Structures are given as structure tokens and as C-alpha cells.
Amino acid sequence: RQRLTEELDRPKLQLLALSSVGIGLTYFLVWRRKAKKSIPLGDGWWGHGQQTLRDDNKIYPFKVETSEDEINDLHRRIDQMRYTEPLEDCGFQYGFNSNYLQKVVSYWRNQFDWKKQVAKLNEYPHFKTNIEGLDVHFVHVRAPHRPGQKVLPLMLVHGWPGSFFEFYKILPLLTDTKDDLAFEVICPSIPGYGFSEAPHKQGFCSLDAARIFLKLMERLGFNKFYLQGGDWGSLITTNMAQMKPQCVSGLHLNMLAVTKGGVGMLLSLIIGPYLPFLVGFTREDVRRLFPYFEKNVYDLLMESGYMHIQGTKPDTAGCGLNDSPVGLAAYILEKFSTWTDRKNRDLEDGDLEKKYSLDDLLTNVMIYWTTRSIIPSMRFYKENFKTNPQNRVDARTGIFVPMGHAAFPNELMHCPLPWARWRFKDIRSYSYMPRGGHFAAFEEPRLLAEDFVKFVRKVEGKKR
Amino acid sequence: MLLEVLLALVLGAVVLLVLRRSKAAVLKTEDGWWGAGSPPAGAEDESIRPFRVETSREEIEDLQRRIDQTRPVPSLEDSQFNYGFNSTYLQKVAAYWRNEFNWSKQVDKLNQYPHFKTKIEGIDVHYVHVKPKNLPEGRTAVPLIMVHGWPGSFYEFYGILPLLTEPANADDVAFEVICPSIPGYGFSEAPRKKGAWTRLGVPQARAAGVAIANMRLCSGRPGFNSVCAARVFLKLMRRLGFGRFYAQGGDWGWQITTNMAQLDPTAVKGLHINFAPVENVGPLVILSILLGRRFPGLFGFTELDVKRLYPRVEKMLVEPLKETGYFHIQATKPDTAGRGLNDSPVGLAAYILEKFSTWTDHEFRNLEDGGLERKFSLEDLLTNVMIYWTTGSITSSMRFYKENFAKGFYPPHARIPVTVPTGVAAFPNELMHTPKLWAKQKNHKLKTYTTMARGGHFAAMEEPGLMAQDIQKFIKVVEGKK
């Protein structure tokens, strides 16, 4: 009898062991999946020297100002520009065409009215508040309270080489609407950009910017809000949604960077052009993605020189641009030409004025010029690429808040819906926009606003 | 393990024997015209005009005014040179430049050797021509062309010129040296024409026999690249009456002198280089990368080779990525990259001198002052910067990168070996390290390969004595064999 018991015990024991392992494993996986729904907040201090005082929570009104000295200094430097002849017939293929640059510079010197633009900037109320040792600047636009209107809070985050000013055309479309939905909008400047103080310590990456913006919203009294962003704004708002998903009602992005490639991506690249529906591609996806090598590898290589030098030697790259306004303008406006439509590289004037006015473009440049923020703005690239971006905690975590994507045809990279689904687990809206490039809010404010509102209605609709 | 190694070796040997075709191919090139508009009818003006570097009060005052207008941005705490040129140290350099640097005196120093200009293919080519002063009876000077790179200039050779033209040792060869400026650099006129390309789709590329390995599938006329520069310099030497001569170069100078040897092997008696990156990664190179750490002796790897090449990912991927941002932007958007630097002298100095720091020793990135004055004097460094500044040539110098990489990393000349006697001076802190085995893949007549005691990328300027010694050693081997 003892023998039987012993023999029975072993399989029983084995069963027990296996099932406990199984239960343990299941619990572990479930727990892990649950835990992976957000990333840690962390903390930071970016001011000079050691942290001595606690954050002063006050919010101070701020006005953009200028002076005769500032304008005269700019004019003097523009006059001192040393022209270099471009190669014959090169369009924008070698960078900003020197001949066209002279026209832009002449307008800047003789017709551009910075005082008038400063007044335009001040049309909306600006503020500053100290977070983690830095003065963070933001524009706060309230909706005129119309009866029967629901007003939802929204933060719009810009990228490089843009600024809060890119949103000035879309702001009235979101805040001053006539229907039942309007938004109260916060447009901050990323620390190191424009009127936000630049970090004094190394390591300030998008996770830190995200945390600072979350603290900003909290300080302003918003505990649930929408987010919209492109370029760095896309990454920062995504990080915000990962850090405090309970605060984010919805996340709308006009640029999606594909970070996780892997077998799935490879398969869809191989099969996609021939049997797109098998891998979840639409005809439009195929049109925008292929020929893959040329559009996504070659073109990206052609256009990412700035990223490479800013991601490694930002202090060197920005040094000359901080003394030469013309150099700064060429550097920044080249992006506004090429990232709006890559075909602009073949044109003598880069078709810059087709979608933008020189006044608007130069106002954006002036924000970098008058605040001397070109170098800190470039450092952001280095800080984000220090650790392998694919291994960082946010790249390995999904996003569970409702998300909407407006895919503009001339964006730098196209991200089809199946790829977006790898990381964004709750995509409510995915739209192929009829026209527009990288600077969507600046170039096609109406299209972007419409898509954003459509997304919000879907999210709000589901809530009811 | 041993079995796998043996198999790999056998495979490697078979691959080598099967694939290695002795290419007696000579690099081909067409003539070019780089001046404005169309070439005029009639013969080109081949006169050689003496040239003097000059300056003026206005030039110096304008420079000083601009230095005064610098808007410095403080570097991050404790970042040294890791984010680029450190702001605090840059202010010191700018102060020296503003208050102590004497450009008139440096101009006199530049003019101590005779300068000339001559028109080739529509553009004015500048060069310095130094003849030995005291040649003993019956001895002739050996002609030598020395070509600079970026962000250098002919001025880098001013330390080594006396050692080559007036050697202390009676046994040593005395050289007659030509130091040209690459068109688009310094006092040489910049080419006006760009490359004319038409893009091909993959099927057309296949039909045209263009290697798919090339990043850019295209056909057409190249812009002013290293082969064009080589052709121009060959014409220069011919015009000066040198039928056979030696060539020396590092950085772009390496590429140009190599192309000269490929275009006209009979004219180039010997090629001495201090930079020899591998362009054509063949099976033997790959094998040595995979097994070289475990079996260095098998590939002739020295201790320095192993130290410089391993760990692989760090030394062959991460380090180059960290240092090639400038390369990437210059090879794609040179006109944008150079625009601000042509208005801001301090910006230009930061951009150029960052290289003189980091490429002399990577460890200098961790120093507050970038170790800049350990190997160079501020006077010499700024003279080089002034050559870019006073001629406004930073943008055209950057365009050279774009023209050379228009056809990807695998242009025709990368596949053709060098068949003239070659000597390699391998400096321990050079940007890219090339073991002897790798150098032999390209240079089929490698006569000398010296692991130098110390020195980095700007070898001629940093260690002129060591470099001159190695050139002498190389010449003696080549001439001795005759």
C-alpha cells in the first residue's frame, strides 16, 4: 500500500508542480500585461547647480516683447551676410538655394515687421510657470462660453523646427466654434525651445518633457484632457498617455514613427506590394509606402543629415546659426520646403510660398532667433538618442488610451494601420488626408481640425 | 569549434581563389568644364601666374566686429566636448582670436613659400611650389604632390615642408613639393557645375548594369568629385613639367592621390598615404573581422589592430555613428550646412576646430578644452580657419562630400585596385584603423606599412617629424628597388 501511495504521489506531485507553475505563469503574464499599461513617471531637476528650493507653483502672465536694439541688431547681421554662389541649376538639391535665399532675406530686411508680428503673438495670453527648475512657457486660449457648448481641455505640442506659433491658425478653429463642441487649448513650448527655459543638466529627453507637461496640466487644474501632436510633439504626447493614461481622454497624432520593426514588418514589406489585403494594407498604403527602399530608406537617408549631426554634436551644429540669422533661416526653412513636399527639392524656390506666407515662416524663425534657442533645441535630439530608442521603456510599452491618426500624404514616413496597431491598442480613427505634409497644423489647419474633431466625437460618443 | 574554424578557413580560401580576379582595370574618366556658363571657343589659358595671399584692414576689422557680435550659449554642466565644441572654451579661443591673433603676420608666414594659380578645366587652381634651396651637386629633387583634406588646407603641410625640402640627414631624399588646394577649398576657385543625374527604376538599372548595391540608382555625369580633382591635379603636374612624381595624402587627399594613381599609374611613381579606409569589403576582410580577435596571428593583426577593431559593435558601428553627423549633412545638404558658418567666424571655428580636437584623439571629447592645444598651437589652428573664412569657401568645401557620394558608397574607383608602389603610415589615433591585411586588398604593391608611434588624423600637422621619417623610409624602399 505504501508503494502505491508513493507511486501515486509522484504523478500527483508532478501535476501539482505543473499546475502551480502554470497558474504562476498565467498570473505573471496577466500581471505583467496589466503593469505594462503605463510607464514610470520618474522625476527631475534641470535648473542651475543643486536643487535648493521647492517648485514655486505660481503662474505668471508673460508678454512677448521686442526692442529697437533687437531689430537693429538683426538688420545689421542680415546686411553682413556673405553670399555664396549656388551651383548652376541645382534647385534645393544641395540644401536651401542661395539665390532664393537672397529674396527671402531681402523681404526679411525690408518688409517683415517684427513689431507687428509680436503684437500678433500677443493676441493670445501667454504664461510662464516654474516646473522642475525650469520656466515653462505656454499659451492658454479659452473658448468663449457659448450656451449649450461642451468645452474640452486640449494640449497641442509642437516639434522641431517649429514652435507654438504653428498652431495659431488652428487655434480659432478649435476654440471659437459655433457648434456644440469647443476646446480650451494649452500650447506649451518644449523646454529648450522658444520662450521655455533650456535645461541646464544633461539627459532631458521626451519622457522628461512629457512629465513636465503633465505637471503643467495638473497645475492648471485639468485632470482629464485631449492631446494632439506631430514631430517631437507626437512622441511627447504619446509618452504623456503612457505615463498617466487615466488623465488622457484621447490622443491624436499626425505623425507616427514606426519603432518596432521585426518579422511582421518584414513580411508586410515583402508581401504588401503584391497582396496588400493579406497584410492589412489598403491601396493607399501601397501607394504611399512603395517603392519602399527609395521612399523610406534612400529618401530618409537624404533627409536625415540634420538629425545625425544634431543627435551627436548639437553645440557645434547650432553655434554658427546663433550668430547668423540668415544661416538660421536657411537651416529652418529648408525643412519647411522639403518636408511639405519632397518634390520641392527640384525647384529653384523650393515652392516655399505656395503653402506658407513669408511672414508666418519668418515669425517662427524669429522665435528661435530672439530666444537664442537653436542649440538647446538641437540638444533634444542627442538626449533622445543617447539610449537606443528601441530599448527605452516607452518603446517597449503599448498605448491604451483612445488614439486617432491623421495620415497626411506628404508626411516623412507613412505608417499603415496594421503597423500602428502594434503599439496603439485602442485606435478609434485612422484617416488618409487628401493633402498636406509634415507641418500639418501650419499648412492645413482646417483639415487637421476637422479630423481631430471627428476623432473627439467618436471618443465622446462611446463615452455616452 | 575547431572544425567550424577550419571549415570557415577552407571556405574563405576557396572564395578568395574563385572570386579574386586580377583586375588590371584602369580608372576611366572624361574631361570636364567647371567654370560659369559654357566653355569658350579656343584653347584654354594655360599660363601660370604667381599669387600672393593678401589681407586688408577692412578684412581684419570685419572679422573682429563679427567676433564681437558672437551670441554664446552656455554648454550643459559637465558636458566637456561630448555635445560638440564646449562653449566656455570657445569663448577663450574667440578672445585669443580677437585680441592676440595677428593675421597680417600669418599672411606673411603663408607667403614665405611661392604661391601660384593656373586655370584648369575652367577654374583657377591654387598651389604652393617649394623647391629645395641648397641641393648638393649632381642631385636632383624628387617631385612630390601633397594633397590636403577637409577641414584642412595646404597650410597643414607648412610644418613638414622644411623637413622634406631641406632634410637634415645627408642620406635623405630632398623633395620638390607641390601643395595644391582642392577646387572649392581656400584659394582654389570653386566648381560652378553640379552633377547631372537621371534616376533609374530598378529594372532600368539592371539593364544598364548599374550595381543594385549602389544607394542611388542613376546614370549621368558626376559633379566635381575626387576623380575630377585627381584629373585636374594630374593636368597640373603635367603642366609644371613633371612626368613622374610621388603623391602623398590623407583624408580627401588620400582619395584624390589614390585616384591619380588609378587614372595614370605611369605618372605616379609611388603613393604614400596616412589614411586608408576600406571601400570594398571583400570576403577576406569579413573573415578577419569575424575571427581576428581570436586568431590575430592568422591575419597578421598586431596588438594595435585588435585594440582598434574590437569590440566590433562599439568600434565599427557606434564610434563611426557618433562622429559622422557632419559627413551626413554635408553629403546631403551642403548649402544649408555651410550657410551660417560663412557669416559667423566663431561658428566656423567651432565647426572646424571640433574636428581638430576629436580626430586627434577620441578621448579629447572628455576634456573641458578638448585637448586642442596639446598638439597644436591656436595660431596654426586659426590660420587654417582663416583660410576658409577669408575665401568664403566653407560651403563649396562641403559640396565635395555630396559630389563624392552621389553614387553611393561603391563608385567604380572603389572596385579598382592601386597598382603603383604604396606606403601606408598607420597612425594610432586615426579615425578609421586599417590593418595591413586590409590595406593590401586595395593596394596591390604595398611596399611599406608602418605602425606609427603616436598621432591622429591630421598627421602632417601634428607629427611632421614622424611623417617625414616615414616618407623617407618609403621612398628609399621604392627607389632602392630600382
HADDOCK unambig.tbl for C-alpha pairs under 7 A between the chains (distance, minus, plus):
assign (segid A and resid 81 and name CA) (segid B and resid 343 and name CA) 5.74 0.50 0.50
assign (segid A and resid 82 and name CA) (segid B and resid 342 and name CA) 6.33 0.50 0.50
assign (segid A and resid 82 and name CA) (segid B and resid 343 and name CA) 5.89 0.50 0.50
assign (segid A and resid 87 and name CA) (segid B and resid 192 and name CA) 4.96 0.50 0.50
assign (segid A and resid 87 and name CA) (segid B and resid 193 and name CA) 5.44 0.50 0.50
assign (segid A and resid 87 and name CA) (segid B and resid 194 and name CA) 5.82 0.50 0.50
assign (segid A and resid 88 and name CA) (segid B and resid 192 and name CA) 6.20 0.50 0.50
assign (segid A and resid 88 and name CA) (segid B and resid 193 and name CA) 5.63 0.50 0.50
assign (segid A and resid 88 and name CA) (segid B and resid 194 and name CA) 6.67 0.50 0.50
assign (segid A and resid 90 and name CA) (segid B and resid 194 and name CA) 6.89 0.50 0.50
assign (segid A and resid 94 and name CA) (segid B and resid 332 and name CA) 6.43 0.50 0.50
assign (segid A and resid 94 and name CA) (segid B and resid 333 and name CA) 4.70 0.50 0.50
assign (segid A and resid 94 and name CA) (segid B and resid 334 and name CA) 5.69 0.50 0.50
assign (segid A and resid 94 and name CA) (segid B and resid 335 and name CA) 5.52 0.50 0.50
assign (segid A and resid 95 and name CA) (segid B and resid 333 and name CA) 4.32 0.50 0.50
assign (segid A and resid 95 and name CA) (segid B and resid 334 and name CA) 6.16 0.50 0.50
assign (segid A and resid 95 and name CA) (segid B and resid 335 and name CA) 4.93 0.50 0.50
assign (segid A and resid 95 and name CA) (segid B and resid 336 and name CA) 4.76 0.50 0.50
assign (segid A and resid 96 and name CA) (segid B and resid 335 and name CA) 6.15 0.50 0.50
assign (segid A and resid 96 and name CA) (segid B and resid 336 and name CA) 5.35 0.50 0.50
assign (segid A and resid 200 and name CA) (segid B and resid 76 and name CA) 5.36 0.50 0.50
assign (segid A and resid 200 and name CA) (segid B and resid 77 and name CA) 6.42 0.50 0.50
assign (segid A and resid 201 and name CA) (segid B and resid 76 and name CA) 5.66 0.50 0.50
assign (segid A and resid 201 and name CA) (segid B and resid 77 and name CA) 5.78 0.50 0.50
assign (segid A and resid 202 and name CA) (segid B and resid 76 and name CA) 6.21 0.50 0.50
assign (segid A and resid 298 and name CA) (segid B and resid 215 and name CA) 6.85 0.50 0.50
assign (segid A and resid 302 and name CA) (segid B and resid 332 and name CA) 5.66 0.50 0.50
assign (segid A and resid 305 and name CA) (segid B and resid 325 and name CA) 6.52 0.50 0.50
assign (segid A and resid 305 and name CA) (segid B and resid 328 and name CA) 4.63 0.50 0.50
assign (segid A and resid 305 and name CA) (segid B and resid 329 and name CA) 3.84 0.50 0.50
assign (segid A and resid 305 and name CA) (segid B and resid 332 and name CA) 6.63 0.50 0.50
assign (segid A and resid 306 and name CA) (segid B and resid 329 and name CA) 5.73 0.50 0.50
assign (segid A and resid 308 and name CA) (segid B and resid 325 and name CA) 4.59 0.50 0.50
assign (segid A and resid 308 and name CA) (segid B and resid 328 and name CA) 6.84 0.50 0.50
assign (segid A and resid 309 and name CA) (segid B and resid 325 and name CA) 3.78 0.50 0.50
assign (segid A and resid 309 and name CA) (segid B and resid 326 and name CA) 5.65 0.50 0.50
assign (segid A and resid 309 and name CA) (segid B and resid 329 and name CA) 6.94 0.50 0.50
assign (segid A and resid 312 and name CA) (segid B and resid 83 and name CA) 6.46 0.50 0.50
assign (segid A and resid 312 and name CA) (segid B and resid 322 and name CA) 5.73 0.50 0.50
assign (segid A and resid 312 and name CA) (segid B and resid 325 and name CA) 6.58 0.50 0.50
assign (segid A and resid 313 and name CA) (segid B and resid 83 and name CA) 4.74 0.50 0.50
assign (segid A and resid 313 and name CA) (segid B and resid 84 and name CA) 4.35 0.50 0.50
assign (segid A and resid 314 and name CA) (segid B and resid 83 and name CA) 5.76 0.50 0.50
assign (segid A and resid 314 and name CA) (segid B and resid 84 and name CA) 6.17 0.50 0.50
assign (segid A and resid 315 and name CA) (segid B and resid 83 and name CA) 5.57 0.50 0.50
assign (segid A and resid 315 and name CA) (segid B and resid 84 and name CA) 4.86 0.50 0.50
assign (segid A and resid 315 and name CA) (segid B and resid 85 and name CA) 6.07 0.50 0.50
assign (segid A and resid 316 and name CA) (segid B and resid 84 and name CA) 4.77 0.50 0.50
assign (segid A and resid 316 and name CA) (segid B and resid 85 and name CA) 5.36 0.50 0.50
assign (segid A and resid 316 and name CA) (segid B and resid 350 and name CA) 5.99 0.50 0.50
assign (segid A and resid 316 and name CA) (segid B and resid 351 and name CA) 5.53 0.50 0.50
assign (segid A and resid 319 and name CA) (segid B and resid 347 and name CA) 4.89 0.50 0.50
assign (segid A and resid 320 and name CA) (segid B and resid 340 and name CA) 5.20 0.50 0.50
assign (segid A and resid 320 and name CA) (segid B and resid 341 and name CA) 5.16 0.50 0.50
assign (segid A and resid 320 and name CA) (segid B and resid 344 and name CA) 5.36 0.50 0.50
assign (segid A and resid 320 and name CA) (segid B and resid 346 and name CA) 6.84 0.50 0.50
assign (segid A and resid 320 and name CA) (segid B and resid 347 and name CA) 3.62 0.50 0.50
assign (segid A and resid 320 and name CA) (segid B and resid 348 and name CA) 6.42 0.50 0.50
assign (segid A and resid 321 and name CA) (segid B and resid 340 and name CA) 5.16 0.50 0.50
assign (segid A and resid 322 and name CA) (segid B and resid 71 and name CA) 6.43 0.50 0.50
assign (segid A and resid 323 and name CA) (segid B and resid 70 and name CA) 5.72 0.50 0.50
assign (segid A and resid 323 and name CA) (segid B and resid 71 and name CA) 5.91 0.50 0.50
assign (segid A and resid 323 and name CA) (segid B and resid 344 and name CA) 5.77 0.50 0.50
assign (segid A and resid 324 and name CA) (segid B and resid 340 and name CA) 5.33 0.50 0.50
assign (segid A and resid 324 and name CA) (segid B and resid 343 and name CA) 5.77 0.50 0.50
assign (segid A and resid 324 and name CA) (segid B and resid 344 and name CA) 5.98 0.50 0.50
assign (segid A and resid 326 and name CA) (segid B and resid 340 and name CA) 6.65 0.50 0.50
assign (segid A and resid 327 and name CA) (segid B and resid 339 and name CA) 4.83 0.50 0.50
assign (segid A and resid 327 and name CA) (segid B and resid 340 and name CA) 3.57 0.50 0.50
assign (segid A and resid 328 and name CA) (segid B and resid 340 and name CA) 6.50 0.50 0.50
assign (segid A and resid 330 and name CA) (segid B and resid 336 and name CA) 6.01 0.50 0.50
assign (segid A and resid 331 and name CA) (segid B and resid 336 and name CA) 5.56 0.50 0.50
